[in-house]
Amino acid sequence: MHSKHTFKLLIAILFFAGCASDRPRSFVAGIDAQTRQSRVEDAQAQRVKGHPSIRFDAALLDTLDASLAEPDLKQARKLSDALLTNAHDLAMRCASNEMLRLSDEAWSSVVTDYFGLSMPIDAEIRGRLADEVRRGSDVEFWLLQQQIANAKDIASLRIILADLRKNTETSAKVAGRGGRQATGILFAPAAAAIRDSIHDDEATCQGDGRFAGVTRYVLSSDATDLSISNGDLLARYAPVFLQETLENPPYNASADRLGTVVASDRGDIDVDTTKPSIYGYTRTVLLSGEAHVQLTYVLWYPEHPALKFGIDAEAGHIDGATVRITFDSENKPALYETLNNCGCHHRLYPSEALEEAARKAFGETDKGKTYVIERDAEEYDVIIPGLLRTQDGDRAFVRCLAGTHAVVNVTFAAEKPNEPVVATEQYQLRNYDELERLATPGGRIVSMFEPNGLVRGAERFEGKIFNSLGMLSAGQPRQRGTQLIQWDAYDFDDPHLYEKIIRLPKHF
């Protein structure tokens, strides 16, 4: 960067206060507003009005509620401080990706409005401005921490926390649901009838039979450190994916190949099947007050091909599936979950140890249920195909159907007898963050996802069918933090999900 531009920018940042437009007075808040105006905001977390230095997701909001309910001031402060630290880290991760996605024109507009300067924008200036946003966010966060630390009693602390809760914006995954229902009220009965018909067959519609052929995807022997919390566990338990491979499918065979997500200079999203990848992330949630690690693996295919004569409402560009492992209190796998990335075809595979813990806690099975851990859910009963005999350190075998890419089984046994292995390929385990900051050939940074969390360019016709039920583009794959399951009745990231859909022991 030219030295005169560096000097002018630093002088402006040091001495200019306020701005020459109707933008927010804070530079940090101004950048936050610009990311929305430029439609590069991130849907995985919820902003807090008046506090651009923190954002919440479902797990953090649950911790916020726990902090509000804590009667002891010392403990409430401890919970709140840890909560806000994590909320700040989440905000900085999202904001950093958003700033990378801002165009030079957007940055130029911000510089003009806040500092009265007109200058070429290059990588160094962008970096310096982004650093100022981070520094400003750190200051705002520190002031919030001081409020928490100086709260004189539990009532004062709760006022601060309640204000944060009140000003937390609605999640993208439910925003606009009422409007969609209102505008489609005439079509809702027909859509509901279709939904109920599909759901009646959900447990048996895509069974696990013998595959004509299998492509085995195994973790690469040169897997690298993902540099994320619990990244070692993520690599250690990375599953073997057994992809059904048809000899002569009635569609392009590449549709059933795993790949790496790529973006064009126009922002179009595709999957490069010459480079198999699985995207992973981790989190820790409180289940009955105890911390449990969750590992999540996400795979992507280039398309869901048309499989039906005429219009196939489920067909579309980009498809994928998710596997989540929840660990017990001793950091051993206790529960596997699978679903398509749109949120459909959700399944649970408890370990035999978890089922035994449920038996000790609840006794016998409920009427009509196979396992003690099953329960009558508030909306839709969860589907549990079977129990897993897990062994510490073992990798699960995850079986995926051709065409639909639905996960039809998780097991710790090897492939089925006489099921030919067509090929064995190694996949790279990648940080899910990469999907939110994809580099294009021309050097732009874009997200795989729209500001509402939907994968770009991956709309399905079924989205129109179920719009009247309030569902956001049914069938279209979604970003982490925005996935809803069981016809959008449940939030996949809700820390209390298991309490609603299974009989979960308090301690496991």
Secondary structure per residue as TSV (DSSP state, phi and psi in degrees):
chain	resnum	aa	ss	phi	psi
A	1	M	-	360.0	142.2
A	2	H	-	-63.7	139.8
A	3	S	H	-62.5	-33.5
A	4	K	H	-66.7	-34.9
A	5	H	H	-70.2	-38.7
A	6	T	H	-60.9	-45.9
A	7	F	H	-62.7	-47.2
A	8	K	H	-61.2	-41.4
A	9	L	H	-66.1	-43.9
A	10	L	H	-66.9	-39.6
A	11	I	H	-60.8	-44.5
A	12	A	H	-62.0	-45.5
A	13	I	H	-64.1	-37.0
A	14	L	H	-75.5	-33.3
A	15	F	H	-118.5	-15.1
A	16	F	-	-88.5	132.5
A	17	A	-	-120.9	148.1
A	18	G	S	74.6	-168.5
A	19	C	-	-151.6	165.9
A	20	A	S	-98.1	29.5
A	21	S	S	-147.0	-170.8
A	22	D	S	-88.3	16.5
A	23	R	S	-68.1	162.7
A	24	P	-	-56.8	148.8
A	25	R	S	-65.3	-37.5
A	26	S	S	-73.7	132.6
A	27	F	H	-61.7	-38.8
A	28	V	H	-62.4	-45.4
A	29	A	H	-67.1	-31.0
A	30	G	H	-66.8	-41.2
A	31	I	H	-65.8	-39.6
A	32	D	H	-58.7	-43.4
A	33	A	H	-67.2	-36.7
A	34	Q	H	-66.3	-35.9
A	35	T	H	-64.5	-33.2
A	36	R	H	-72.0	-44.3
A	37	Q	H	-60.8	-36.0
A	38	S	T	-85.8	-1.5
A	39	R	T	56.4	47.6
A	40	V	-	-120.7	15.6
A	41	E	-	-70.8	159.7
A	42	D	-	-103.2	132.3
A	43	A	S	-89.9	-9.4
A	44	Q	S	-70.1	-19.8
A	45	A	S	-132.9	158.2
A	46	Q	E	-102.6	130.3
A	47	R	E	-72.3	160.5
A	48	V	B	-119.6	117.2
A	49	K	T	-57.9	129.8
A	50	G	T	85.5	-4.2
A	51	H	-	-137.2	75.3
A	52	P	T	-67.5	-7.9
A	53	S	T	-87.3	-3.8
A	54	I	-	-134.8	150.3
A	55	R	E	-142.3	153.3
A	56	F	E	-118.5	147.1
A	57	D	-	-115.5	-174.6
A	58	A	H	-60.1	-42.0
A	59	A	H	-67.2	-40.9
A	60	L	H	-70.1	-36.2
A	61	L	H	-63.8	-35.4
A	62	D	H	-65.0	-40.7
A	63	T	H	-67.1	-35.9
A	64	L	H	-60.7	-44.1
A	65	D	H	-63.5	-37.8
A	66	A	H	-65.6	-37.8
A	67	S	H	-65.8	-39.4
A	68	L	H	-63.8	-33.7
A	69	A	H	-86.0	-13.3
A	70	E	-	-69.7	123.0
A	71	P	-	-81.1	-22.2
A	72	D	-	-88.8	124.9
A	73	L	H	-60.8	-44.8
A	74	K	H	-63.1	-45.3
A	75	Q	H	-68.0	-38.4
A	76	A	H	-63.9	-38.7
A	77	R	H	-63.4	-43.5
A	78	K	H	-61.6	-47.3
A	79	L	H	-61.1	-44.0
A	80	S	H	-65.8	-40.2
A	81	D	H	-65.0	-44.3
A	82	A	H	-64.8	-40.9
A	83	L	H	-59.0	-50.0
A	84	L	H	-68.3	-33.5
A	85	T	H	-60.8	-45.2
A	86	N	H	-67.9	-36.5
A	87	A	H	-67.5	-33.9
A	88	H	H	-70.5	-43.2
A	89	D	H	-60.1	-42.6
A	90	L	H	-63.3	-42.9
A	91	A	H	-62.5	-40.8
A	92	M	H	-69.1	-36.2
A	93	R	H	-65.4	-46.3
A	94	C	H	-64.8	-45.6
A	95	A	H	-64.9	-37.8
A	96	S	H	-61.7	-43.6
A	97	N	H	-65.9	-40.0
A	98	E	H	-63.3	-41.6
A	99	M	H	-66.7	-34.7
A	100	L	H	-62.4	-30.4
A	101	R	H	-85.9	-11.4
A	102	L	S	-67.9	139.9
A	103	S	-	-78.1	162.9
A	104	D	H	-59.1	-37.2
A	105	E	H	-62.8	-40.0
A	106	A	H	-65.6	-43.2
A	107	W	H	-62.6	-41.5
A	108	S	H	-60.6	-40.2
A	109	S	H	-62.9	-41.7
A	110	V	H	-64.8	-45.1
A	111	V	H	-60.9	-41.9
A	112	T	H	-65.1	-46.1
A	113	D	H	-68.6	-38.2
A	114	Y	H	-91.2	-31.9
A	115	F	H	-120.4	-0.5
A	116	G	-	64.1	27.4
A	117	L	-	-113.2	148.5
A	118	S	-	-126.2	113.8
A	119	M	-	-152.7	156.3
A	120	P	-	-63.7	142.5
A	121	I	-	-101.0	124.0
A	122	D	-	-127.2	-178.6
A	123	A	H	-61.0	-36.7
A	124	E	H	-69.7	-41.6
A	125	I	H	-64.2	-43.4
A	126	R	H	-57.9	-42.6
A	127	G	H	-63.7	-41.6
A	128	R	H	-66.5	-41.1
A	129	L	H	-64.9	-42.5
A	130	A	H	-62.3	-38.0
A	131	D	H	-63.1	-37.9
A	132	E	H	-65.7	-37.4
A	133	V	H	-62.4	-43.7
A	134	R	H	-65.1	-41.5
A	135	R	H	-65.1	-43.2
A	136	G	H	-63.1	-38.1
A	137	S	H	-66.1	-38.5
A	138	D	H	-62.6	-39.7
A	139	V	H	-65.4	-46.7
A	140	E	H	-61.3	-39.7
A	141	F	H	-66.0	-42.1
A	142	W	H	-60.5	-41.8
A	143	L	H	-62.6	-39.0
A	144	L	H	-65.6	-40.2
A	145	Q	H	-60.3	-39.8
A	146	Q	H	-65.1	-36.3
A	147	Q	H	-59.8	-44.0
A	148	I	H	-64.1	-45.9
A	149	A	H	-65.9	-30.9
A	150	N	T	-97.8	4.0
A	151	A	-	-61.3	123.8
A	152	K	-	-78.1	-22.1
A	153	D	S	-153.4	174.7
A	154	I	H	-64.7	-32.4
A	155	A	H	-65.1	-42.4
A	156	S	H	-64.7	-40.7
A	157	L	H	-64.6	-41.6
A	158	R	H	-65.7	-31.0
A	159	I	H	-62.4	-42.7
A	160	I	H	-64.3	-48.2
A	161	L	H	-67.3	-39.7
A	162	A	H	-63.9	-34.4
A	163	D	H	-65.9	-39.4
A	164	L	H	-63.8	-43.0
A	165	R	H	-63.6	-43.2
A	166	K	H	-63.5	-36.3
A	167	N	T	-94.5	7.0
A	168	T	B	-74.6	125.7
A	169	E	-	-72.4	157.4
A	170	T	-	-64.6	139.4
A	171	S	-	-66.7	146.5
A	172	A	T	-61.4	-25.3
A	173	K	T	-71.2	-19.0
A	174	V	T	-121.3	-9.2
A	175	A	T	-59.8	134.0
A	176	G	T	82.8	3.0
A	177	R	H	-61.7	-45.0
A	178	G	H	-60.7	-40.1
A	179	G	H	-64.6	-40.6
A	180	R	H	-64.2	-39.9
A	181	Q	H	-66.3	-40.0
A	182	A	H	-66.4	-43.3
A	183	T	H	-74.1	-20.7
A	184	G	T	-111.1	22.7
A	185	I	T	-59.3	-31.5
A	186	L	T	-70.2	-27.2
A	187	F	T	-96.5	-7.5
A	188	A	H	-60.4	-43.7
A	189	P	H	-59.7	-42.4
A	190	A	H	-66.3	-41.8
A	191	A	H	-64.6	-39.0
A	192	A	H	-65.1	-37.7
A	193	A	H	-65.0	-40.4
A	194	I	H	-65.2	-44.2
A	195	R	H	-58.2	-48.4
A	196	D	H	-63.9	-37.1
A	197	S	H	-64.7	-42.8
A	198	I	H	-65.8	-42.5
A	199	H	H	-66.4	-33.6
A	200	D	H	-59.3	-30.3
A	201	D	T	-100.9	4.3
A	202	E	T	-59.3	-40.8
A	203	A	T	-69.2	-23.5
A	204	T	T	-121.8	-1.9
A	205	C	S	-69.9	-27.1
A	206	Q	S	-132.7	86.0
A	207	G	-	-87.6	169.3
A	208	D	-	-98.2	92.1
A	209	G	-	-103.4	-175.9
A	210	R	-	-71.5	127.7
A	211	F	-	-80.1	141.9
A	212	A	S	-64.2	-30.3
A	213	G	-	-162.7	158.2
A	214	V	E	-134.6	135.9
A	215	T	E	-104.4	121.8
A	216	R	E	-91.7	124.7
A	217	Y	E	-108.8	116.1
A	218	V	E	-119.1	154.3
A	219	L	E	-61.2	135.2
A	220	S	-	-60.1	142.7
A	221	S	T	-69.3	-18.1
A	222	D	T	-108.0	35.8
A	223	A	-	-56.6	137.3
A	224	T	-	-101.4	163.2
A	225	D	-	-68.7	124.8
A	226	L	-	-80.5	-10.6
A	227	S	-	55.4	42.8
A	228	I	S	-130.3	161.2
A	229	S	T	-56.8	131.7
A	230	N	T	61.2	25.6
A	231	G	H	-62.9	-28.3
A	232	D	H	-67.3	-39.0
A	233	L	H	-67.3	-37.9
A	234	L	H	-59.2	-42.7
A	235	A	H	-73.6	-38.9
A	236	R	H	-63.7	-36.3
A	237	Y	T	-106.3	13.3
A	238	A	-	-57.6	122.4
A	239	P	-	-70.5	165.7
A	240	V	E	-93.6	124.4
A	241	F	E	-98.5	124.0
A	242	L	E	-104.5	100.4
A	243	Q	E	-92.7	121.1
A	244	E	E	-59.1	130.3
A	245	T	-	-125.8	113.7
A	246	L	-	-86.1	145.5
A	247	E	S	-70.2	-45.2
A	248	N	S	-134.9	74.6
A	249	P	-	-68.6	151.6
A	250	P	S	-80.0	30.4
A	251	Y	S	-157.3	173.8
A	252	N	-	-62.0	122.1
A	253	A	G	-60.8	-22.9
A	254	S	G	-65.5	-16.6
A	255	A	G	-61.4	-22.2
A	256	D	G	-102.8	19.9
A	257	R	-	-109.5	135.6
A	258	L	-	-73.4	152.4
A	259	G	-	-156.8	-175.7
A	260	T	E	-100.5	133.7
A	261	V	E	-75.6	132.9
A	262	V	E	-131.8	160.4
A	263	A	E	-131.1	144.9
A	264	S	-	-90.5	171.6
A	265	D	T	-64.4	-22.5
A	266	R	T	-82.3	-7.7
A	267	G	-	94.0	4.1
A	268	D	-	-68.9	143.7
A	269	I	E	-108.0	134.6
A	270	D	E	-140.1	171.9
A	271	V	E	-121.8	120.0
A	272	D	E	-85.3	104.0
A	273	T	T	-80.2	-1.2
A	274	T	T	-80.9	-8.9
A	275	K	S	-131.4	85.3
A	276	P	-	-60.4	134.1
A	277	S	E	-143.4	152.1
A	278	I	E	-125.5	135.7
A	279	Y	E	-104.5	129.4
A	280	G	E	-125.2	153.2
A	281	Y	E	-152.8	165.3
A	282	T	E	-134.2	161.1
A	283	R	E	-157.0	164.7
A	284	T	E	-120.1	128.2
A	285	V	E	-122.2	157.6
A	286	L	E	-95.2	119.4
A	287	L	E	-117.0	113.5
A	288	S	T	54.8	37.8
A	289	G	T	82.6	-2.3
A	290	E	E	-108.3	141.8
A	291	A	E	-77.9	131.3
A	292	H	E	-132.6	132.4
A	293	V	E	-81.1	140.3
A	294	Q	E	-124.7	131.5
A	295	L	E	-109.2	135.1
A	296	T	E	-127.0	132.1
A	297	Y	E	-119.5	131.2
A	298	V	E	-126.0	126.8
A	299	L	E	-116.4	152.4
A	300	W	E	-130.5	139.8
A	301	Y	E	-117.4	157.1
A	302	P	E	-68.5	-25.6
A	303	E	E	-165.4	161.1
A	304	H	E	-101.2	105.4
A	305	P	-	-71.2	159.3
A	306	A	-	-70.1	125.5
A	307	L	-	-117.5	-2.6
A	308	K	S	-123.0	152.3
A	309	F	S	-67.7	137.9
A	310	G	S	82.8	-134.9
A	311	I	-	-89.8	121.7
A	312	D	-	-99.4	106.8
A	313	A	T	-63.8	-19.9
A	314	E	T	-93.0	-11.3
A	315	A	-	-71.1	148.4
A	316	G	E	172.6	169.1
A	317	H	E	-71.4	136.2
A	318	I	E	66.8	128.7
A	319	D	E	-143.5	167.3
A	320	G	E	-177.4	174.1
A	321	A	E	-143.1	161.4
A	322	T	E	-131.0	140.5
A	323	V	E	-125.1	128.8
A	324	R	E	-124.4	134.6
A	325	I	E	-113.4	124.6
A	326	T	E	-104.7	128.6
A	327	F	E	-94.1	154.4
A	328	D	-	-81.9	-174.2
A	329	S	T	-69.1	-13.2
A	330	E	T	-102.6	15.7
A	331	N	S	60.5	42.7
A	332	K	-	-119.2	143.7
A	333	P	E	-57.8	128.0
A	334	A	E	-117.2	-25.3
A	335	L	E	-153.4	127.3
A	336	Y	E	-107.4	139.5
A	337	E	E	-126.0	146.0
A	338	T	E	-135.5	150.2
A	339	L	E	-166.5	159.0
A	340	N	E	-75.9	156.8
A	341	N	T	-69.4	-11.8
A	342	C	T	-80.4	-13.5
A	343	G	S	106.9	-6.2
A	344	C	-	-86.4	171.9
A	345	H	S	58.5	44.4
A	346	H	-	-76.8	132.4
A	347	R	E	-136.1	150.9
A	348	L	E	-121.1	139.3
A	349	Y	E	-128.1	89.6
A	350	P	E	-73.8	154.0
A	351	S	B	-76.4	158.4
A	352	E	H	-60.4	-33.8
A	353	A	H	-65.6	-39.5
A	354	L	H	-68.1	-39.0
A	355	E	H	-62.5	-39.4
A	356	E	H	-66.7	-38.8
A	357	A	H	-63.8	-37.6
A	358	A	H	-65.8	-38.6
A	359	R	H	-63.4	-41.1
A	360	K	H	-66.4	-33.0
A	361	A	H	-82.3	-35.9
A	362	F	H	-119.5	-9.5
A	363	G	-	84.7	-130.4
A	364	E	S	-81.7	171.4
A	365	T	-	-71.3	155.2
A	366	D	-	-71.9	158.3
A	367	K	T	-58.1	128.9
A	368	G	T	84.0	-0.2
A	369	K	-	-102.6	152.8
A	370	T	S	-89.8	-36.5
A	371	Y	S	-119.9	150.7
A	372	V	T	-61.9	-34.1
A	373	I	T	-70.6	-15.4
A	374	E	B	-74.1	152.0
A	375	R	-	-150.9	164.4
A	376	D	-	-77.8	111.8
A	377	A	-	-81.1	166.7
A	378	E	S	-65.3	-36.2
A	379	E	S	-115.5	-75.3
A	380	Y	S	-121.3	133.9
A	381	D	-	-67.0	138.4
A	382	V	-	-73.3	152.5
A	383	I	-	-98.9	122.9
A	384	I	-	-120.5	98.6
A	385	P	-	-66.0	-27.4
A	386	G	-	176.0	175.4
A	387	L	-	-99.7	157.1
A	388	L	B	-113.8	133.5
A	389	R	-	-93.9	85.6
A	390	T	-	-80.7	152.3
A	391	Q	-	-131.2	136.9
A	392	D	T	-55.8	126.0
A	393	G	T	92.0	-12.6
A	394	D	-	-73.3	148.6
A	395	R	-	-96.6	135.1
A	396	A	-	-76.8	152.5
A	397	F	E	-100.0	121.0
A	398	V	E	-110.3	119.8
A	399	R	E	-99.1	124.2
A	400	C	E	-118.4	131.3
A	401	L	-	-71.7	151.5
A	402	A	T	-71.9	150.7
A	403	G	T	79.9	-69.2
A	404	T	T	-80.5	-24.0
A	405	H	-	63.3	18.6
A	406	A	-	-70.1	139.5
A	407	V	E	-79.3	120.6
A	408	V	E	-107.3	-7.7
A	409	N	E	-168.5	148.8
A	410	V	E	-125.2	131.9
A	411	T	E	-150.2	163.8
A	412	F	S	-109.4	10.0
A	413	A	S	-92.5	157.1
A	414	A	-	-71.2	-173.5
A	415	E	S	-56.8	159.4
A	416	K	-	-64.8	148.2
A	417	P	T	-58.2	140.3
A	418	N	T	62.5	22.7
A	419	E	-	-100.0	105.2
A	420	P	-	-65.6	135.5
A	421	V	E	-89.6	109.8
A	422	V	E	-70.5	-41.1
A	423	A	E	-160.0	156.2
A	424	T	E	-122.5	123.4
A	425	E	E	-125.5	151.1
A	426	Q	E	-97.6	138.2
A	427	Y	E	-111.9	149.5
A	428	Q	E	-87.8	135.3
A	429	L	E	-90.7	117.4
A	430	R	E	-115.0	154.2
A	431	N	E	-71.9	128.6
A	432	Y	G	-55.7	-28.0
A	433	D	G	-52.1	-30.3
A	434	E	G	-57.8	-32.1
A	435	L	G	-67.5	-20.8
A	436	E	G	-97.1	1.4
A	437	R	S	-149.3	61.5
A	438	L	E	-76.0	132.4
A	439	A	E	-89.5	130.4
A	440	T	-	-87.8	164.2
A	441	P	T	-55.7	-31.5
A	442	G	T	-86.5	0.9
A	443	G	S	100.4	-2.6
A	444	R	-	-71.3	158.8
A	445	I	E	-116.4	125.3
A	446	V	E	-133.1	165.3
A	447	S	-	-101.7	150.6
A	448	M	S	-66.8	-17.5
A	449	F	B	-117.1	148.5
A	450	E	-	-72.8	167.2
A	451	P	T	-60.3	-16.3
A	452	N	T	-95.9	6.1
A	453	G	S	92.3	-3.4
A	454	L	B	-84.5	143.7
A	455	V	B	-64.3	133.5
A	456	R	T	-61.6	131.0
A	457	G	T	70.1	22.0
A	458	A	-	-117.3	32.6
A	459	E	-	-67.2	148.9
A	460	R	-	-119.4	154.9
A	461	F	T	-64.9	-30.2
A	462	E	H	-63.5	-20.6
A	463	G	H	-61.4	-35.8
A	464	K	H	-72.0	-36.0
A	465	I	H	-63.7	-43.1
A	466	F	S	-101.3	7.8
A	467	N	G	-58.4	-36.9
A	468	S	G	-67.8	-15.6
A	469	L	G	-88.2	4.1
A	470	G	T	89.4	-2.2
A	471	M	-	-72.1	139.7
A	472	L	S	-87.8	103.1
A	473	S	S	46.7	64.2
A	474	A	T	-52.0	139.0
A	475	G	T	89.1	-17.4
A	476	Q	S	-82.9	126.4
A	477	P	-	-57.6	149.1
A	478	R	B	-126.1	160.3
A	479	Q	-	-75.4	154.7
A	480	R	T	-54.7	148.3
A	481	G	T	83.6	-8.6
A	482	T	-	-125.8	7.9
A	483	Q	-	-82.8	128.0
A	484	L	E	-112.8	147.3
A	485	I	E	-124.2	169.0
A	486	Q	T	51.7	59.6
A	487	W	T	60.0	37.2
A	488	D	T	65.4	18.7
A	489	A	T	-77.7	-26.4
A	490	Y	E	-130.9	153.3
A	491	D	E	-95.9	119.5
A	492	F	T	-58.4	-28.9
A	493	D	T	-97.2	2.7
A	494	D	-	-64.8	120.5
A	495	P	T	-61.7	-19.0
A	496	H	T	-99.4	14.1
A	497	L	H	-56.8	-47.7
A	498	Y	H	-64.4	-33.6
A	499	E	H	-62.8	-26.5
A	500	K	H	-89.8	-26.6
A	501	I	H	-115.7	-14.8
A	502	I	B	-139.8	169.4
A	503	R	-	-92.2	89.1
A	504	L	-	-89.9	124.1
A	505	P	-	-61.2	148.7
A	506	K	S	-65.0	-33.9
A	507	H	-	-128.0	123.3
A	508	F	-	-151.3	360.0
